[in-house]
Amino acid sequence: MPGENTHEARRAVEGPPGSGSQPLRILGNTPLVSVVMPCLDEEEAIGSCIESIQRTFSDAGIDGEIIVCDNGSSDNSALIAERLGARVVRESLRGYGNACVRGFAGARGQYLIMGDADGTYDFSLIPRFLDKLINEGYDFVTGSRYLDGGDEHIATLHRFFGNPALTAILNALFKTSYSDVYCGLRGFSREAYDRIRPVSTGMEFNLELAINAAKANLRITEVPIKLGRRKGESKLHTFRDGWRSLRMMLLYSPNYLFLWPGSLLLLTGASIHISLLLGWITWDGRPASSVTGVFATIFSVLGFQVLSLGLHVKVYSWTRRFDESNTTLEWFSRYFSLERGLAFSLIMMIAGGIILTLLVHQWLESSMLPLPHPEWASLAATLIIVACVMAFTSLCVSAMSMDSRRDKQG
């Protein structure tokens, strides 16, 4: 049973009453911890990293394994790792995230520690990470290079601008309190990793871990670390990886990226439509008409489209069970159905079609003279376009939410 394994691990870490430094072991064939290192051409540092981990295991009596995920190295990194006793797995798809996911998939430990194979991280801190996870009850433990001045060897641009900026944006968007969201030395339980379920392929993988840990309501803490000097060539691409990180954070925060802008655009478009129909907008004493109506259509359609994209993202997040307590999504799930969505679309389509039909009839009757009230044409166009978007949105959202409904019914 999972609970029994956790109890055994806790008891093994604590040791018998009255003892001093106690070994960290778990009974059975499953190691207590797996240390996973993604690796791409790190032959200058991989050996010293593995020896440091093995020395830490030995000194603290930890029953652990070392997993090196080779991401297509052209040097002797994998050969060195195998010769020193690490288990090497391989991932042909390039990318830091791809390598980490493959490494975790091959790990057998109850607890998982990740760290880079470039010599920058102090693996003697592994017992401290395990203590936080096992004895203090945290689910997600991440190192921080900024708590005690451990950022000396971070590149200047990343140290003073890149990392602080990304950390500040992430904290603002997701109401977290990290001091260093890009640190690559982290630890979590197997259960916590299964709840996080990261999918990012590149360097933004670290950000996704931090975001998903918060969204999954895991207990999070930071451990001060000092970054060592890197051995070998850095694989980080400052602007490309920075943009990918920012893009991912925006996609994971649909309220800021989609829902608020979409609502503002749709409200603006609807207000212009209503004002035109009621004659509230005038220019030099004359009522505004066709050109203003075009803007009303643009704002309305664009706003509804952005809201639809936001709904897709929110439903996706809900299907991953990061929004289980979201009352708005629960209400939407309770009352939304494909049939209702299509019915509303049909009603709007019919209403827009009737208005257009009457306008065309009036236009033909007047020998194709300009219409006296062209604002109705822009309203009809808005209704028809929004109806089409709503129909396809209903189909897409219905398909995306099937798994969540099945889970709730089960």
C-alpha positions in Angstrom: 0.0 0.0 0.0 1.3 3.6 -0.8 0.6 4.7 2.8 2.6 1.8 4.2 5.6 2.7 2.0 5.5 6.3 3.1 5.3 5.2 6.7 8.3 2.9 6.3 10.3 5.7 4.6 9.5 8.2 7.3 10.4 5.7 10.0 13.7 4.9 8.2 14.6 8.5 7.9 13.8 9.3 11.6 15.6 6.2 12.8 15.2 4.7 16.3 14.7 7.0 19.3 17.9 8.4 20.8 20.0 7.7 17.7 22.2 10.4 16.1 22.6 10.7 12.4 20.3 8.1 10.9 20.5 6.4 7.5 17.9 7.2 4.9 16.7 3.9 3.6 13.5 2.3 2.4 12.9 -1.4 2.7 12.3 -3.6 -0.4 13.7 -3.3 -3.9 12.4 0.2 -4.5 15.0 2.9 -3.8 14.1 5.8 -1.6 15.2 8.4 -4.1 16.1 8.7 -7.8 18.4 11.5 -8.8 17.6 12.4 -12.5 20.1 14.4 -14.5 19.4 15.5 -18.1 22.6 15.4 -20.1 23.8 16.8 -23.4 27.5 16.9 -24.0 28.5 17.3 -20.4 31.6 15.1 -20.3 33.6 17.8 -18.4 31.2 17.7 -15.4 29.1 14.5 -15.5 31.7 12.4 -13.7 32.2 14.7 -10.8 28.4 15.1 -10.4 27.8 11.3 -10.2 30.7 10.9 -7.7 29.2 13.7 -5.6 25.8 12.0 -5.5 27.3 8.7 -4.7 29.4 10.2 -1.9 26.3 11.8 -0.5 24.4 8.5 -0.7 27.2 6.8 1.2 27.7 9.4 3.9 24.0 9.7 4.6 23.1 6.0 4.1 20.6 6.8 1.4 19.3 4.0 -0.7 19.2 5.8 -4.1 19.8 5.5 -7.8 21.2 7.8 -10.4 19.5 8.2 -13.7 21.3 10.1 -16.5 19.1 10.9 -19.5 21.3 11.3 -22.5 19.7 13.7 -24.9 21.9 12.9 -28.0 25.4 13.7 -26.7 28.2 13.6 -29.2 30.9 13.3 -26.6 31.6 10.6 -23.9 29.0 11.8 -21.4 27.0 8.6 -21.5 30.0 6.3 -21.5 31.4 8.1 -18.4 28.0 7.8 -16.6 27.7 4.1 -17.3 31.3 3.5 -16.2 30.7 5.2 -12.9 27.6 3.1 -12.2 24.7 5.4 -13.2 21.8 4.1 -15.2 21.7 5.8 -18.6 18.4 6.2 -20.5 18.2 7.9 -23.8 15.8 10.4 -25.4 16.2 11.2 -29.1 13.9 14.2 -29.0 16.1 17.2 -28.2 15.0 19.5 -25.4 15.6 19.9 -21.6 12.0 19.0 -20.9 12.0 15.9 -23.1 15.1 14.7 -21.3 13.7 15.3 -17.8 10.4 13.5 -18.6 12.2 10.5 -20.1 14.5 10.4 -17.0 11.6 10.5 -14.6 9.8 7.8 -16.6 12.7 5.5 -16.1 13.2 6.3 -12.3 12.1 3.8 -9.7 12.4 5.9 -6.5 9.7 7.0 -4.2 11.2 10.5 -4.2 12.6 12.3 -7.2 15.5 14.8 -7.2 16.4 16.6 -10.4 19.6 18.5 -11.1 21.8 19.5 -14.0 24.9 17.6 -15.0 27.0 20.7 -15.5 28.6 20.9 -12.1 26.6 23.9 -10.9 24.6 22.2 -8.2 25.7 21.0 -4.8 24.3 17.4 -4.6 25.4 17.2 -0.9 22.1 19.0 -0.3 20.0 15.9 -1.2 19.5 14.8 2.4 18.1 18.3 3.2 15.7 18.0 0.3 14.6 14.6 1.5 14.2 15.8 5.0 11.8 18.5 3.8 9.8 16.0 1.8 9.7 13.1 4.3 9.9 14.7 7.7 8.5 18.1 7.2 5.6 17.1 4.9 6.4 19.2 1.9 5.4 18.0 -1.6 7.6 20.2 -3.8 11.0 21.4 -2.7 13.0 23.8 -5.0 16.4 25.3 -4.6 16.8 29.1 -4.6 20.0 30.8 -5.7 18.7 34.2 -4.4 17.9 33.5 -0.8 21.4 33.6 0.6 23.4 35.2 -2.2 24.0 32.0 -4.1 23.6 33.7 -7.5 27.2 34.8 -8.0 27.9 32.5 -10.9 24.6 33.3 -12.8 25.3 35.1 -16.0 24.8 38.9 -15.5 21.8 39.3 -17.8 20.0 36.3 -16.3 21.0 37.2 -12.7 19.7 40.8 -12.6 17.1 40.8 -15.3 16.0 37.5 -16.8 15.4 35.4 -13.7 14.0 38.2 -11.5 11.6 39.3 -14.2 10.3 35.8 -15.0 10.0 35.1 -11.2 8.1 38.3 -10.7 5.7 37.7 -13.6 5.0 34.1 -12.5 4.4 35.2 -8.9 2.0 37.9 -10.1 0.1 35.7 -12.5 -0.2 32.7 -10.2 -0.2 34.2 -6.7 3.0 32.3 -5.7 6.0 33.5 -3.7 9.0 31.9 -5.3 12.3 33.7 -5.2 13.9 31.6 -8.0 11.6 29.9 -10.5 14.4 28.8 -12.8 16.5 26.8 -10.4 17.1 23.3 -11.7 17.7 21.6 -8.4 14.4 20.3 -7.2 12.8 17.5 -5.3 9.3 16.0 -5.0 7.5 12.8 -4.3 6.4 10.4 -7.0 2.8 11.3 -6.2 3.4 15.0 -6.5 5.1 14.5 -9.9 2.1 12.5 -11.1 -0.2 15.3 -10.1 2.0 18.0 -11.8 2.3 16.0 -15.1 4.6 18.4 -17.0 4.6 18.4 -20.8 7.0 21.2 -21.8 9.8 20.1 -24.1 12.3 22.9 -23.5 13.9 25.0 -20.7 10.4 26.2 -19.7 9.9 22.8 -18.2 11.2 24.3 -14.9 8.6 27.0 -15.0 5.8 24.5 -15.7 6.9 22.4 -12.6 6.6 25.6 -10.5 3.3 26.6 -11.9 1.7 23.2 -11.8 2.9 22.6 -8.3 1.0 25.7 -7.2 -2.1 24.9 -9.3 -2.2 21.4 -7.8 -2.1 23.0 -4.3 1.1 21.2 -3.3 3.0 22.2 -0.2 5.9 24.1 -1.5 9.1 25.3 0.1 12.5 26.6 -1.0 16.0 25.6 0.1 18.9 28.2 -0.3 21.7 26.9 -2.6 24.8 28.4 -4.0 25.3 28.0 -7.7 28.7 26.7 -8.7 30.7 27.6 -11.8 29.5 25.9 -14.9 31.8 23.3 -16.7 31.4 23.1 -20.4 29.2 25.1 -22.8 25.8 26.4 -21.7 22.8 25.2 -23.7 20.6 28.1 -22.6 19.4 30.5 -25.4 18.6 33.7 -23.6 16.0 35.4 -25.8 14.5 32.2 -27.3 14.1 30.4 -24.0 13.0 33.7 -22.3 10.2 34.1 -24.9 9.1 30.5 -24.6 8.9 30.9 -20.8 6.8 34.0 -21.0 4.6 32.5 -23.7 4.0 29.4 -21.5 3.1 31.6 -18.4 0.6 33.5 -20.5 -1.0 30.4 -21.8 -1.3 29.0 -18.3 -3.1 32.2 -17.1 -6.1 32.5 -19.3 -7.9 35.1 -17.2 -5.2 37.6 -17.9 -4.5 36.6 -21.5 -8.0 35.7 -22.7 -10.9 36.3 -20.4 -10.4 39.9 -19.3 -9.3 41.2 -22.7 -12.1 39.2 -24.4 -14.7 40.5 -22.0 -13.6 44.1 -22.5 -13.7 43.8 -26.3 -17.1 42.1 -26.4 -18.6 44.6 -23.9 -17.2 47.4 -26.0 -18.7 46.0 -29.2 -22.0 45.3 -27.7 -22.2 48.8 -26.2 -21.5 50.4 -29.6 -24.2 48.2 -31.2 -26.8 49.2 -28.6 -25.8 52.9 -28.8 -26.2 52.8 -32.5 -29.6 51.2 -32.4 -30.8 53.7 -29.8 -29.3 56.7 -31.7 -27.0 57.7 -28.9 -23.9 58.2 -31.1 -23.9 61.2 -33.4 -21.4 63.1 -35.5 -22.2 66.8 -36.1 -25.8 66.2 -35.3 -26.1 63.2 -37.6 -26.5 59.7 -36.3 -23.5 57.4 -36.7 -24.1 54.5 -39.1 -22.2 52.0 -41.2 -18.6 52.8 -40.4 -19.2 52.9 -36.7 -21.2 49.7 -37.1 -18.2 48.0 -38.7 -16.1 48.8 -35.6 -18.9 47.4 -33.4 -18.8 44.1 -35.3 -15.0 44.0 -35.1 -14.9 44.5 -31.3 -17.8 42.1 -30.7 -16.5 39.2 -32.9 -12.9 39.6 -31.8 -14.0 39.7 -28.1 -16.1 36.6 -28.5 -13.4 34.8 -30.3 -10.8 35.6 -27.6 -13.3 34.5 -24.9 -13.8 31.2 -26.8 -10.0 30.6 -26.8 -10.0 31.4 -23.1 -12.7 28.9 -22.5 -10.8 26.2 -24.4 -7.7 26.9 -22.2 -9.8 26.8 -18.9 -11.5 23.6 -19.9 -8.1 22.1 -20.7 -6.8 23.1 -17.3 -9.9 21.7 -15.7 -9.5 18.3 -17.5 -6.0 18.2 -15.9 -7.8 18.7 -12.6 -5.9 21.9 -11.7 -9.3 23.8 -11.4 -11.3 21.3 -9.4 -12.5 23.9 -7.0 -13.4 26.5 -9.7 -17.1 27.2 -9.1 -17.5 28.9 -12.5 -16.2 25.9 -14.4 -18.3 23.6 -12.2 -21.4 25.7 -13.0 -20.5 25.7 -16.7 -20.0 21.9 -16.7 -23.4 21.4 -15.0 -25.4 23.4 -17.5 -23.4 23.3 -20.7 -24.1 20.7 -23.3 -23.3 20.4 -26.9 -27.0 20.5 -27.7 -27.6 23.7 -25.8 -24.6 25.4 -27.4 -25.8 24.4 -30.9 -29.3 25.6 -30.0 -28.1 29.1 -29.0 -26.0 29.2 -32.2 -29.0 28.3 -34.3 -31.2 31.0 -32.6 -28.5 33.7 -33.2 -28.1 32.5 -36.8 -31.8 32.7 -37.4 -32.1 36.1 -35.8 -29.2 37.5 -37.9 -30.6 35.8 -41.1 -34.0 37.4 -40.5 -32.5 40.9 -40.1 -30.4 40.5 -43.2 -33.3 39.2 -45.2 -35.5 42.2 -44.2 -32.6 44.6 -45.0 -32.0 43.1 -48.4 -35.8 43.3 -49.2 -35.8 46.9 -48.1 -32.7 47.7 -50.2 -34.2 46.1 -53.3 -37.5 47.9 -52.7 -35.7 51.2 -52.6 -33.9 50.5 -55.9 -30.7 49.8 -54.1 -30.4 53.2 -52.5 -28.4 53.5 -49.2 -30.2 52.0 -46.3 -31.7 54.5 -43.8 -30.5 52.3 -40.8 -27.3 50.4 -41.9 -26.4 49.8 -38.2 -28.8 46.8 -38.4 -26.6 45.2 -41.1 -23.6 45.3 -38.8 -25.7 43.8 -36.0 -26.9 41.0 -38.3 -23.3 40.3 -39.4 -22.2 40.1 -35.8 -24.9 37.7 -34.8 -24.1 35.3 -37.7 -20.4 35.3 -37.2 -20.7 34.9 -33.4 -23.2 32.1 -34.0 -20.7 30.2 -36.2 -17.9 30.6 -33.7 -20.2 29.5 -30.9 -21.2 26.3 -32.8 -17.6 25.2 -33.3 -16.6 26.2 -29.8 -19.4 24.0 -28.4 -18.2 21.1 -30.5 -14.6 21.6 -29.3 -15.4 22.2 -25.6 -17.7 19.2 -25.6 -15.0 16.9 -26.9 -12.4 18.4 -24.4 -14.6 17.9 -21.3 -15.6 14.3 -21.9 -12.8 12.9 -19.7 -13.7 15.2 -16.8 -17.3 14.3 -16.9 -16.5 10.6 -17.0 -14.2 11.1 -14.0 -17.0 12.9 -12.0 -19.6 10.3 -12.9 -17.1 7.6 -11.9 
